[in-house]
C-alpha cells in the first residue's frame, strides 16, 4: 500500500504554502496525502488578508475520520492558530503511534502572525514533546526559546534550546542566514549538517511547509530521521531553485520540479 501521510495545518488560498503545499509535496514524493484543516486563510503572493480558525470539534472529527479508517504512517503539523487547537492536536497525536513532524508555524513569509501569543506555552509544553522532529526556522526559534541566531555558530545553541522542550530531534533551519543554506539536525547526541548553495530566487513562499511535509513523507517510507531530512533537503533545494513568479509579490517554490 502507498504510504499515507496526514497534514494538520491551515489552508493557503494562493496555493503556495499550508495544506496545498503539503499535498503537492506528498504527491511529488510518492505518498498519499490527507488533511486536517485547522484554519482557512485569505492569502496571496502579497500576504495574508484574513484568517479564520476552525472549531475544535471540526478538527477533532477530521483527524479521527482519517486515522480511524485509513490510517497513517506519519503526521505533519503546521499552522494551528490558537492555544485551544494546539492542545487539541497534541492530545490527538498522543494516541497515534507514528512519526510526527512539528513545524511550529508562527509567522508567514510576509510577516503575518499565524499563531496567537497565548498558544506559545502550549506549543512548548504539549506539542513539541509529541514531535519526532521539530523544524523551526530562526524566527520561530527565537519566538519559542528566546535564542537569537546571528551566525552558523549559534545553531547548536538554538537546537539545544528547542530540544529542552522534548522533541526527539530538532532541525534548525538556517535559511535566513547569509551564505550557504545550512540546516542542523540533532538529537542532542549526534549532529548532522546539511548544506546547499543559496539560489538567487526571491520566490520561496511555502519553503517551511514543504520541507516539513517532505520529511514526514520520507519517514512514512521507513527512512531514518537523518535519511529523511537529507532527502527532504535535496527536494526542497530543487524546489527553491525552480520557484516562480506568481501574482505581484513572493511566488511559491515549485513542488513539481522533478516531474518536469
C-alpha positions in Angstrom: 0.0 0.0 0.0 1.2 3.6 -0.7 2.5 5.2 2.5 -0.1 7.6 3.9 0.8 11.0 5.5 -1.6 13.3 7.3 -1.1 17.1 7.3 -2.7 19.0 10.2 -2.5 22.6 9.0 -4.1 25.7 7.6 -5.2 26.4 4.1 -3.4 28.8 1.8 -5.8 30.1 -0.8 -2.9 31.1 -3.0 -1.7 27.5 -3.2 1.9 28.1 -2.2 2.0 27.1 1.4 -0.2 25.3 4.0 -2.1 22.2 3.2 -1.9 23.0 -0.5 1.9 22.8 -0.4 1.7 19.7 1.9 -0.4 17.8 -0.6 1.7 18.8 -3.6 4.9 17.8 -1.8 3.4 14.4 -0.8 2.2 13.7 -4.4 5.7 14.6 -5.7 7.4 12.2 -3.2 5.1 9.3 -3.9 2.9 9.1 -0.8 -0.8 9.6 -0.3 -1.5 12.9 1.4 -4.5 13.6 3.6 -5.5 16.7 5.6 -7.0 18.0 8.8 -7.8 21.7 8.0 -7.2 23.8 11.1 -7.8 27.3 9.7 -8.7 29.0 6.4 -6.7 32.0 5.2 -7.3 34.5 2.6 -3.8 34.6 1.2 -1.9 35.5 -1.9 1.6 36.5 -3.0 1.4 39.8 -1.2 0.4 38.4 2.3 -2.4 37.2 4.5 -5.6 39.3 4.2 -7.6 37.2 6.6 -7.6 34.1 8.8 -10.4 32.0 10.4 -9.7 29.1 12.6 -12.0 26.0 12.6 -13.9 24.8 15.6 -12.1 22.2 17.8 -14.9 19.8 17.0 -14.3 20.1 13.3 -10.5 19.5 13.7 -11.0 16.5 16.0 -13.6 15.0 13.7 -11.4 15.3 10.6 -8.5 13.6 12.5 -10.5 10.7 13.8 -12.2 10.2 10.5 -8.9 9.8 8.7 -6.8 8.0 11.3 -9.5 5.5 12.4 -10.4 4.3 8.9 -7.5 4.9 6.6 -4.6 5.0 9.0 -1.3 7.0 8.7 2.4 6.3 8.6 3.4 9.9 9.6 1.8 13.1 10.6 2.9 16.7 9.9 1.6 19.7 11.8 1.7 23.3 10.6 -0.5 26.3 11.3 -2.6 25.6 14.5 -3.6 29.2 15.2 -4.8 29.1 18.8 -3.9 27.6 22.2 -7.1 25.5 22.1 -6.3 24.0 18.7 -2.7 23.3 19.7 -3.9 21.5 22.8 -6.5 19.5 20.9 -4.0 18.4 18.2 -1.4 17.5 20.9 -3.9 15.3 22.6 -4.8 13.5 19.3 -1.1 13.0 18.5 -0.5 11.3 21.9 -2.7 8.5 20.8 -1.2 8.0 17.4 2.0 5.9 17.3 3.7 7.2 14.2 6.5 9.7 13.5 5.3 13.3 13.9 6.9 16.3 12.3 6.1 19.6 14.0 6.6 22.8 12.0 5.9 25.4 14.7 4.4 27.9 12.4 4.3 31.3 14.0 4.6 33.9 11.2 4.0 33.8 7.4 6.7 34.5 4.8 5.3 38.1 4.7 5.4 38.6 8.4 1.8 38.0 9.2 1.0 36.3 12.6 -0.3 32.8 12.2 -0.2 31.8 15.9 -1.8 33.5 18.9 0.8 34.6 21.5 -1.3 32.8 24.1 -0.6 29.5 22.3 3.2 29.6 22.7 3.2 27.9 26.2 1.0 25.1 24.8 3.3 24.6 21.9 6.3 24.4 24.3 4.5 22.2 26.9 2.3 19.9 24.8 3.1 20.0 21.1 6.9 19.9 21.0 7.1 16.9 23.4 5.0 15.0 20.8 7.4 15.6 18.0 9.7 13.1 16.4 11.2 16.1 14.6 10.6 19.8 15.2 11.5 22.1 12.3 11.6 25.7 13.4 13.1 28.5 11.4 15.3 31.1 13.1 12.4 33.5 13.9 10.4 30.6 15.4 13.4 29.5 17.5 13.6 33.0 18.9 9.8 33.1 19.5 9.8 29.8 21.3 13.1 29.9 23.2 14.4 33.5 23.2 17.6 32.3 21.5 18.6 34.7 18.7 20.7 33.1 15.9 23.1 35.5 14.2 25.6 33.1 12.7 26.1 29.4 11.9 27.9 29.1 15.2 24.7 29.8 17.1 22.7 26.9 15.5 23.9 24.3 18.1 22.8 26.6 21.0 19.4 27.1 19.2 19.0 23.3 18.8 19.8 22.7 22.5 17.1 25.2 23.5 14.5 23.6 21.3 15.4 20.0 22.4 14.8 21.2 26.0 11.1 21.2 25.3 11.1 17.5 24.4 11.2 16.7 20.7 13.4 13.7 19.8 15.1 15.6 17.1 15.5 19.3 16.3 16.0 20.5 12.7 17.1 24.2 12.9 16.7 25.8 9.5 19.4 28.3 8.8 18.0 29.6 5.6 17.7 33.2 6.9 21.5 33.4 7.5 23.9 34.8 4.9 25.9 32.4 2.7 25.0 28.8 2.0 21.6 27.4 3.2 22.8 25.5 6.2 20.5 23.4 8.5 21.4 21.5 11.6 19.7 18.3 12.7 20.5 16.9 16.1 19.0 14.7 18.9 21.5 16.1 21.4 24.0 13.3 20.8 24.7 13.2 17.1 24.8 16.1 14.7 24.0 16.2 11.0 24.8 19.3 9.0 23.0 19.9 5.7 24.5 22.5 3.4 23.2 23.6 0.0 24.1 26.6 -2.3 21.9 29.6 -1.9 19.8 30.2 -5.0 19.3 33.8 -6.1 15.5 33.5 -6.2 13.0 35.5 -4.2 10.1 33.1 -4.9 10.4 31.0 -1.8 6.8 31.0 -0.4 6.0 27.7 1.2 9.5 26.6 1.9 8.9 25.6 5.6 5.7 23.7 4.9 7.3 21.9 2.0 10.4 20.8 4.0 8.3 19.5 6.9 6.0 17.6 4.6 8.9 16.2 2.7 10.5 15.0 6.0 7.2 13.4 7.0 6.8 11.7 3.6 10.3 10.2 3.8 9.7 9.0 7.4 6.4 7.3 6.2 8.5 5.4 3.7 10.6 4.0 6.5 13.7 6.1 6.3 15.5 7.1 9.5 15.3 10.7 10.6 18.8 11.7 9.2 18.0 9.9 5.9 14.6 11.6 5.7 15.9 15.1 6.3 18.7 14.6 3.8 16.2 13.5 1.1 13.8 16.3 2.1 16.6 18.9 1.9 17.6 17.8 -1.6 13.9 18.0 -2.7 13.4 21.5 -1.2 16.6 22.9 -2.7 15.5 21.9 -6.1 12.0 23.4 -5.5 13.6 26.7 -4.4 15.8 26.8 -7.5 12.7 26.3 -9.6 10.5 28.8 -7.7 8.4 31.0 -10.0 6.7 34.4 -10.0 3.0 34.4 -9.1 0.9 37.5 -8.6 2.6 40.7 -7.6 4.7 39.5 -4.6 6.6 36.5 -3.5 5.9 33.4 -5.6 6.0 29.8 -4.5 8.6 27.1 -4.7 8.0 24.6 -7.5 6.7 21.4 -5.9 6.6 19.6 -9.2 10.1 20.4 -10.4 11.1 16.8 -10.5 8.2 16.0 -12.7 9.1 18.4 -15.5 
